[in-house]
Amino acid sequence: MKGDYQDLVDEISALLGAPATLENRDFRLIAFGAHDSDDDLAMDPVRTRSILTRQSTAAVRAWFEGFGIARATGPVRIPAAPDAGVFRGRICLPVRYRGIVQGYVWLLDQEPGAAGPDAAALDAAMEVAQRIGVLLAEEAKAGADLSREFLAVLTAGPGWQQEMAVSALRAALGPAADSLHAAVCVTPWPGEAPPSVPGAAAVCVVPRRGAGPAGGPPGGGPGDGLALAVLLRLRSTDALAPALTAVARLLPRAARPAAATTTTTTAAAGAATRGGAPAGSRAAAPAAPAAHPAGEASGAHRMTAGVGDPVRGLADLPAAWEQAVAAARAAVAQPRFGPVAQWSRIGPYRMLAGLTADAADDPVARALLTPAHRELARTAEVFLDCAGQAGRAAAALGIHRQTLYYRIARVEQLTGLELDEGEDRLLLHMALKAARLT
């Protein structure tokens, strides 16, 4: 399909004697002709950004749409605007199918006074644009079919219903079904699915299940009951960076990691963790959590993304989706996992996310997890994170060791646990971590 678009764009470039670019109706680049001109104005900032980033900014889109291109049925000439980064005028050929705009073909107009394409050449180019419109409409329909089948897989009940849904998605994907994919969950999602996500085989919006660890917090802000599901195509299990960069761009700009990437630093940190500390070195005290969810609004409504382990074929896709949901929730519970968290790197939250709400709500921790004892809960969590080492915990909390001992004694009084007993420590540690997921 991509080769077809390129051939048609090259055909328009030849007809009009100017390099053409093709964008979908959301101004995402699909194909572009070769630029062999020595004219510096042929690659102004707007055109350069479109080609390099494969999309235009919202401001550029609004500016061009102001000339009526979304309603036009024939070529539209747009004048140069150097202040907006448009050094040369444009000719826009709307790409339509059955009256609905599917995209746009863009060409640089001639300088004022120079002869531009004649009417016959423009008519011929519009005929090619109509052929592009048919392809884009067919691709949109195929994408809608894939999204519907993908949603069915994620929402089907266990057993034969899920097996039938997986079979239908496999048929819709064709040979690509046996390729490597990753499931991605972005939550909470505020509305409809985006029309396209780079590298995605399918995209849909999924209702979130109930409350508690299995489905996230009830109520709250817009979209709290929805999650965006993305089925990402992968080249290999070792090449996740481009896919995760695409996912990061779905998040609000303030939530994105630096340069919209998460895997480089996370992978390095993960490798260091797996490899352990260097010989002869002493592990540093973990940073104290900034706050504990006891009785306060945590980051429950902060948008995060989770990525499941890569799967080949679709049989394990439902399980990969559950992993992605768990990773997204872990990113809320522990911001250190980043706004885009991978299932393979969320540690104990892999197990905690599988607990039901009742199982996670252990009665021994209820008194500790009230607003009145927020600081005690935080102290207990850091103490247990430090493997019960008082010196490390006191340093992480920035308090005197005697203050730590006093607080731990109060925790034992509230919970009835003895924190010098391994099983009691395990129970409280799990209860405190599970509370972050609710």
C-alpha positions in Angstrom: 0.0 0.0 0.0 2.8 2.4 0.9 4.4 1.8 -2.5 1.2 2.6 -4.2 1.0 6.0 -2.5 4.6 6.8 -3.5 4.0 5.8 -7.1 0.9 8.1 -7.3 2.7 11.0 -5.6 5.5 10.6 -8.1 2.9 10.6 -10.9 1.5 13.9 -9.7 5.0 15.4 -9.3 5.7 14.4 -13.0 2.4 15.9 -14.2 2.9 19.2 -12.5 6.7 19.5 -12.6 7.1 20.0 -8.9 7.8 17.8 -5.9 4.6 16.7 -4.2 3.9 15.5 -0.6 0.8 13.5 0.5 -0.6 13.8 4.0 -3.7 12.3 5.5 -6.5 14.5 6.8 -4.8 14.8 10.1 -1.7 16.2 8.4 0.4 13.1 8.9 2.9 12.5 6.1 2.3 9.5 4.0 4.6 10.0 1.0 6.7 12.7 -0.6 8.5 13.3 -3.9 12.2 13.8 -4.3 13.5 17.4 -3.9 16.4 18.1 -6.3 16.0 21.8 -6.5 18.8 24.2 -5.6 16.2 26.8 -4.6 16.6 27.4 -0.8 12.9 28.4 -0.6 11.8 24.9 -1.8 12.4 23.6 1.7 10.9 26.1 4.0 10.5 25.4 7.8 6.9 24.1 7.5 7.8 21.6 4.6 11.0 20.5 6.3 9.3 19.8 9.6 6.5 17.8 7.9 9.1 15.6 6.2 11.4 15.1 9.1 8.8 14.6 11.8 6.1 13.1 9.5 3.5 15.4 10.8 2.5 19.1 11.0 1.8 21.1 14.1 -1.7 22.0 15.2 -0.9 25.7 14.4 0.2 24.9 10.8 -2.9 22.7 10.3 -5.3 25.4 11.5 -3.6 28.0 9.3 -3.9 25.9 6.1 -7.5 24.8 7.0 -8.4 28.5 7.2 -8.2 28.6 3.4 -11.1 26.1 3.1 -9.1 23.1 1.9 -11.3 20.7 3.9 -14.4 21.8 1.9 -12.7 22.3 -1.5 -13.4 20.0 -4.4 -10.6 21.3 -6.6 -7.1 22.8 -6.3 -6.6 25.6 -3.7 -3.8 28.1 -4.1 -2.4 29.4 -0.7 -0.1 32.4 -0.7 3.3 32.5 0.9 3.5 33.7 4.5 7.1 34.1 5.7 6.1 35.0 9.2 4.4 31.6 9.5 7.4 29.7 8.0 5.7 29.3 4.6 8.3 30.9 2.3 6.6 29.7 -0.9 3.0 29.5 -1.9 1.3 26.2 -2.0 -1.1 24.4 -4.3 -3.3 22.0 -2.3 -5.1 19.1 -4.1 -7.9 17.8 -1.8 -8.0 14.0 -1.8 -11.6 12.9 -1.5 -13.7 9.7 -1.7 -17.4 9.9 -2.1 -17.3 13.5 -1.0 -15.4 12.9 2.2 -11.9 14.4 2.5 -9.3 11.7 3.1 -6.1 13.8 2.8 -4.2 16.4 0.9 -1.5 16.5 -1.9 0.8 19.6 -1.5 2.9 21.2 -4.1 5.1 24.4 -4.1 3.5 27.1 -6.2 5.6 29.0 -8.7 7.0 32.4 -7.8 4.7 35.4 -8.5 4.8 36.2 -12.2 6.1 32.7 -13.2 3.9 30.4 -15.2 2.4 27.6 -13.0 0.7 24.4 -13.9 -2.0 24.8 -16.5 -5.6 23.8 -16.0 -5.3 20.5 -18.0 -2.3 19.4 -15.8 -4.2 20.3 -12.6 -7.2 18.3 -13.8 -5.0 15.3 -14.5 -3.4 15.6 -11.1 -6.9 15.8 -9.5 -7.8 12.5 -11.2 -4.7 10.9 -9.6 -5.7 12.4 -6.3 -9.1 10.7 -6.6 -7.3 7.3 -7.0 -5.4 8.2 -3.8 -8.7 8.9 -2.1 -9.9 5.4 -3.0 -6.8 3.8 -1.4 -7.0 6.0 1.7 -10.7 5.1 2.2 -10.0 1.4 1.8 -7.2 1.6 4.3 -9.4 3.5 6.7 -12.1 0.8 6.4 -9.5 -1.9 6.9 -8.3 0.0 10.0 -11.8 0.2 11.4 -12.3 -3.5 10.9 -9.0 -4.2 12.7 -9.9 -1.9 15.5 -13.3 -3.7 15.9 -11.7 -7.1 16.0 -8.9 -5.9 18.4 -11.6 -4.5 20.8 -13.4 -7.9 20.6 -10.3 -9.7 21.7 -9.7 -7.4 24.7 -13.3 -7.5 25.9 -14.2 -11.2 25.1 -14.9 -13.6 28.0 -12.4 -16.4 28.6 -12.7 -19.7 26.7 -14.3 -20.1 23.4 -15.4 -16.4 23.1 -11.8 -15.2 23.4 -10.6 -18.0 21.0 -13.2 -16.9 18.4 -12.2 -13.2 18.8 -8.5 -14.0 18.4 -9.3 -16.1 15.2 -11.3 -13.1 13.7 -8.4 -10.7 14.4 -5.9 -13.2 12.9 -8.0 -13.3 9.8 -8.3 -9.5 9.6 -4.5 -9.1 10.0 -3.6 -11.8 7.4 0.0 -12.9 7.3 1.0 -10.0 9.6 -0.8 -11.9 12.4 2.3 -14.1 12.9 4.6 -11.1 13.3 5.9 -9.7 16.5 3.5 -7.3 18.4 3.3 -5.5 21.7 0.1 -4.5 23.5 0.0 -1.0 24.9 -2.4 0.6 27.4 -2.7 4.4 27.8 -5.0 5.4 30.6 -7.1 7.3 31.5 -8.0 8.1 27.9 -10.2 11.2 27.3 -12.3 10.2 24.3 -12.2 8.7 20.9 -9.2 6.8 19.5 -6.7 8.8 17.4 -7.1 8.2 13.7 -3.6 6.9 13.4 -0.6 5.9 15.6 2.8 5.4 14.0 3.7 1.7 13.9 0.3 0.6 15.1 -1.6 -2.4 13.6 -4.8 -1.6 15.4 -6.1 1.0 17.9 -9.3 1.1 19.9 -10.8 2.6 23.1 -11.6 0.0 25.8 -13.9 0.4 28.8 -12.0 -0.1 32.1 -13.3 -2.8 34.4 -14.8 -1.9 37.8 -12.8 -0.4 40.7 -9.7 -1.4 42.6 -6.6 -3.1 41.5 -8.3 -5.0 38.6 -9.6 -1.9 37.0 -8.4 1.4 38.5 -10.2 4.0 40.5 -13.9 4.6 40.0 -15.2 8.0 39.1 -13.0 11.1 38.9 -11.9 13.0 35.8 -12.9 12.6 32.2 -11.9 9.4 30.6 -11.2 7.6 33.9 -13.4 4.8 32.7 -11.6 4.5 29.4 -8.2 3.2 28.2 -6.6 3.4 24.8 -5.4 0.1 23.5 -2.7 0.0 20.8 -1.4 -3.1 19.0 2.1 -2.1 18.0 4.1 -3.8 15.3 7.7 -4.7 16.3 10.7 -5.6 14.3 12.4 -7.5 17.1 12.2 -7.8 20.8 15.4 -5.8 21.2 14.1 -2.8 19.1 11.4 -1.3 21.4 12.7 2.3 21.4 10.9 3.5 18.2 7.6 1.9 19.4 7.8 3.4 22.9 8.7 6.8 21.4 5.4 6.6 19.4 3.5 5.7 22.6 5.1 8.5 24.6 3.8 11.0 22.0 0.2 10.0 22.9 0.7 11.4 26.4 0.2 15.1 27.2 3.3 17.0 26.6 3.9 17.7 30.3 3.8 14.0 31.0 6.2 13.0 28.2 9.8 11.8 29.0 12.6 14.0 27.7 12.7 14.0 23.9 9.6 11.7 24.0 11.8 8.6 24.8 11.8 6.4 27.8 13.6 3.2 26.8 17.2 4.5 26.6 17.5 5.5 30.3 15.0 2.9 31.5 16.9 0.1 29.7 20.2 1.3 31.1 18.7 1.4 34.6 17.1 -2.0 34.1 20.3 -3.5 33.0 22.1 -2.0 36.0 19.5 -3.5 38.3 19.7 -6.9 36.7 23.4 -6.9 36.8 23.5 -5.8 40.5 25.9 -3.4 42.1 29.6 -3.5 41.2 31.7 -5.8 43.3 32.8 -4.3 46.6 30.2 -1.5 46.4 27.4 -0.9 48.8 23.8 -0.4 47.5 22.5 3.1 48.1 19.4 3.8 50.1 16.4 4.0 47.8 14.8 7.4 47.5 11.9 7.9 49.9 8.5 8.0 48.3 7.3 11.6 48.1 3.9 10.6 49.4 1.8 7.6 50.2 -1.7 7.0 49.0 -3.0 6.8 52.5 -6.1 9.1 52.5 -4.9 11.4 49.7 -5.5 11.9 46.1 -2.5 10.3 44.4 -1.6 10.4 40.7 -4.8 8.4 40.0 -5.8 10.6 37.1 -2.3 11.2 35.6 -2.2 9.7 32.2 0.4 6.9 31.9 1.1 4.1 29.4 2.0 0.5 30.0 3.6 -2.0 27.5 3.3 -5.8 27.8 5.9 -8.3 26.8 6.3 -8.7 23.0 4.3 -11.7 21.6 4.6 -13.5 18.4 1.2 -14.6 17.0 -2.0 -13.6 18.8 -2.7 -16.5 21.1 -1.0 -14.6 24.0 -2.4 -11.2 23.1 -5.1 -11.2 25.9 -2.4 -11.9 28.5 -0.2 -9.2 27.0 -3.0 -6.7 27.3 -3.4 -7.5 31.0 0.4 -6.9 31.4 0.1 -3.6 29.7 -2.8 -2.5 32.0 -0.8 -3.6 35.0 2.2 -1.6 33.8 0.2 1.5 33.3 -1.2 1.3 36.8 2.3 0.7 38.2 3.5 3.9 36.5 0.9 5.8 38.5 1.8 4.0 41.7 5.6 4.5 41.2 6.5 7.5 39.0 10.1 6.2 38.8 8.8 3.7 36.3 8.2 6.6 34.0 5.1 7.7 32.2 5.6 4.7 29.9 6.3 1.6 31.9 7.2 -1.9 30.7 5.7 -5.0 32.3 9.2 -6.6 32.5 10.5 -3.8 34.7 7.8 -3.1 37.3 9.1 -5.7 39.7 6.7 -6.8 42.5 3.8 -4.9 40.9 3.6 -7.7 38.3 2.2 -9.9 41.1 0.3 -7.2 43.1 -1.6 -6.1 40.0 -3.1 -9.5 39.7 -4.7 -9.3 43.2 -8.4 -8.6 43.5 -9.5 -5.5 45.5 -10.5 -7.7 48.5 -7.2 -9.6 48.6 -5.2 -6.4 48.4 -7.2 -4.7 51.2 -5.7 -6.6 54.1 -7.3 -5.6 57.5 -4.0 -5.3 59.3 -3.0 -2.2 57.2 -6.4 -0.4 57.2 -5.7 1.7 60.3 -2.2 2.6 59.0 -3.6 3.6 55.6 -5.8 6.4 57.0 -5.1 10.1 56.5 -4.2 10.5 60.2 -1.2 8.1 59.8 0.1 9.1 56.4 3.6 9.8 57.7 3.7 6.5 59.6 2.7 4.6 56.4 5.4 6.4 54.5 8.0 5.6 57.2 7.0 1.9 57.2 7.2 1.7 53.4 10.7 3.2 53.3 11.9 1.0 56.2 10.7 -2.1 54.3 12.1 -0.8 51.0 15.5 -0.6 52.9 15.2 -4.3 53.9 14.7 -3.2 57.6 18.0 -1.5 57.8 17.4 1.4 60.2 20.4 3.4 59.1 19.5 3.4 55.5 15.9 4.1 56.2 16.6 7.0 58.5 18.9 8.5 55.9 16.3 8.1 53.1 13.7 9.8 55.3 16.0 12.5 56.6 15.2 11.7 60.3 17.1 10.6 63.3 17.4 6.9 63.9 15.6 7.2 67.3 12.7 8.9 65.5 12.6 6.0 63.1 12.5 3.5 66.0 9.6 5.4 67.6 7.6 5.5 64.4 8.2 1.8 63.7 7.0 1.0 67.2 3.8 3.0 66.5 3.3 1.1 63.2 3.6 -2.2 65.1 1.0 -1.0 67.6 -1.4 0.0 64.9 -1.1 -3.1 62.8 -0.4 -5.8 65.5 2.5 -6.9 63.4 6.1 -7.6 64.6 8.4 -6.1 62.0 11.4 -8.3 63.1 9.4 -11.3 61.7 9.9 -12.0 58.0 6.3 -12.9 57.2 4.9 -9.9 59.0 7.3 -7.7 57.0 6.2 -9.3 53.8 2.5 -8.9 54.6 2.8 -5.2 55.4 5.1 -4.5 52.5 2.7 -6.0 50.1 -0.3 -4.2 51.6 1.5 -0.8 51.4 2.5 -1.4 47.7 -0.9 -2.7 46.8 -2.4 0.5 48.3 -0.6 2.5 45.7 -2.5 0.6 42.9 -5.9 1.4 44.2 
